[in-house]
Amino acid sequence: MFESLSQRLTVTVQRLRGRGRLTEENIRESLREVRIALLEADVALPVVQALIERVKVRAVGQEVLKSLTPGQALVKVVSDELSALMGTANAALDLAATPPAVVLMAGLQGAGKTTTVAKLARFLKERQKKKVLVVSCDVYRPAAIAQLETLAAQVGVGFFASGSDQDPLAIARAALAAARREVADVLIVDTAGRLAVDAAMMAEIRALHAALNPVETLFVVDAMAGQDAATTARAFAEALPLTGVILTKTDGDARGGAALSVRYVTGRPIKFLGTGEKTEALEPFHPDRIAQRILGMGDVLSLVEEVERGVDHEKARKLAQKVAKGKRFDLDDMRDQLQQMLGMGGLAGLMDKLPGVAALPASVKSRVDDREVQRMVAIINSMTRKERRHPDLLNGSRKVRVARGSGMQPADVNRLLKQYQQMEKMMSKLSQGGIKGMMRQMQGAMKRGGMAPPQ
């Protein structure tokens, strides 16, 4: 998400940072570029006008023009205002209620509502240790009930069975009674969606809201709908006391206009982003981090949190002990590292959070492909256990056999072994000098590259 907007704004930001002095004229020129970039990203016009006006007021005041580094000061103003536009800080779910806390999900058909119910259930179960029960009140689309049952089983949460011949209100009341009996912490209710906002849909969901009295009423909207997402969100906000928004399919939206528009248009915070099809692909929405990502500064905090969650700590501890004892890093270890990387959203997901990536050419970013990692894992899987532990055994005939078994070419096996050798060499140096030795080597590399290490 934000790919095109980030590319445009990163160029503007880099130009500003290099300026030792700013005038009202070149501030206006820069803001004109920011305005065009926002409009091209499908941000609603009133939102663009409000943002530019707020930045202009701060930029031509003492804060920027009198700063010792005016270019950087203006970048900070743009970052602050982008963050404020989206809500300043993460708005967490408010589940402080007598259990079960009811979460009602609303939205149009096709927005990914049912999948998001499962993602949210997994999020609450794994990260907040909640006992979750889910139920579908979508009696108009029988496949929705079956889909939710399958997803609930996948993520390991309770499912309250319902049928297409039942009344949605009766289902909701029975599910609430079941959640109380089972002492569930949270009941997530999936509701029916339509292809467009209509009176019958709104009347039904208002009745469900009145019957359940939910602590959270979340509007699920497709980020790829652009300005239409903000318009639909406004219609739901007028009909229901929404407490927040979940933006789905953000991995497929390169523009990001919906994220910048929804909060301003509805007055409701964006609470989560759906970042992929898998049930773990749901992340809390942090406006300040997103603003930094848009401006090409990356999102290191989210990256650290993702790595912390995705790493198998027991495997990491065993590998650290193995390396510390001087034992050889082998291909089994390399495969573990590659699989954990895929489990954290893959290379593309990790790269998106690194500073400076937005400025890379599209041709470079397109080469970052998880399929290459998957091919490497397939090659290692085609080896015998002995070959994985002793890679030196891999002579020409063995490489041919491994290549055939993984559907690759011998050249692919050679490339993997070269990458393994580089990793093995790094691990070997780490065992010899410990972490301090590794840091000294990194500092030496930085000096050779003409960049002094931080003091």
Number of C-alpha atoms within 10 A of each C-alpha: 22 24 19 19 25 28 20 23 24 22 15 19 21 16 12 22 16 12 12 12 16 19 13 13 10 12 20 15 13 17 19 13 15 22 19 14 21 27 17 15 24 21 23 22 14 11 19 20 13 14 19 19 12 13 20 18 10 16 25 18 11 9 14 23 20 13 15 11 17 22 22 19 19 26 21 17 18 25 23 17 20 23 20 17 22 25 22 17 15 17 18 14 16 11 16 9 12 10 14 26 24 25 26 24 26 27 29 22 19 13 23 18 25 27 21 27 25 29 23 23 27 26 20 18 18 14 9 9 11 16 21 25 26 25 26 30 27 23 19 15 13 15 12 21 24 15 14 23 21 14 21 25 12 12 18 17 19 19 22 21 16 23 16 16 9 12 13 23 18 14 22 24 14 16 25 26 13 16 25 16 10 14 14 18 21 26 28 26 27 26 25 22 23 14 10 11 15 11 9 10 17 18 12 15 23 15 13 22 20 11 14 19 14 22 21 19 22 27 26 29 30 25 29 24 18 23 22 19 21 25 18 19 26 20 14 19 21 10 14 17 14 23 22 22 27 27 26 26 20 20 18 15 21 16 24 28 28 26 29 29 27 31 22 20 16 20 17 22 24 27 23 24 24 28 21 16 15 13 21 21 20 22 17 17 24 22 26 22 21 24 26 23 26 25 28 28 21 22 22 17 12 18 18 13 10 16 17 12 13 15 16 13 11 9 13 14 11 11 18 14 13 14 20 18 11 14 13 18 21 17 25 16 17 18 21 15 17 18 16 15 19 18 16 19 20 19 18 15 18 19 18 20 23 18 16 15 19 28 19 11 10 11 8 9 15 9 10 15 12 17 12 12 19 15 17 23 21 18 23 22 17 18 21 12 12 9 17 20 16 14 15 9 12 18 9 10 10 15 21 16 17 22 22 14 15 18 14 17 16 18 12 16 20 15 12 18 18 12 13 19 16 11 15 19 14 13 21 18 16 20 21 14 14 14 13 10 14 17 13 12 15 13 16 15 14 14 12 10 9 9 11 12 11 6 3
